[in-house]
Amino acid sequence: QVQVTESGGGSVQAGGSLTLSCVASGRLFNMYSMAWFRQTPEKEREFVASIHSNGETIYYRDSVKGRFAISRDNAKNTVELEMNSLKSGDTAVYYCRTSTDNGQVYWGQGTQVTVSS
């Protein structure tokens, strides 16, 4: 069982920045692929960004490219999502997902990000 915990959400004005953090338990963190998703009451959960266990294969949804940056620190079992130039459309609950090397998937409880215009 992998415990996944997000933090760093909050309220910010449009154009501002926030950094989300996610900690995943387990001694094999360096083998996990990590991703961020987000969800609003009006939409299904959507992909935001991912980073492979190698730390080099990274993907972003088009709407956040150039504004968001995902990174990982295997020594701290942590993945971060740096969010800049935030827009009201980025308002959502952000979830961290862990995918282990044997195909198991774990989700965190989510952290709220609210961007006011």
Secondary structure, DSSP 8 states (H G I E B T S, - for coil): ---EEEE--EEEETT--EEEEEEE-STTGGG-EEEEEEE-TTS--EEEEEE-TTS--EEE-GGGTTTEEEEEEGGGTEEEEEE-S--GGG-EEEEEEEE-TTS-EEE---EEEEEE-
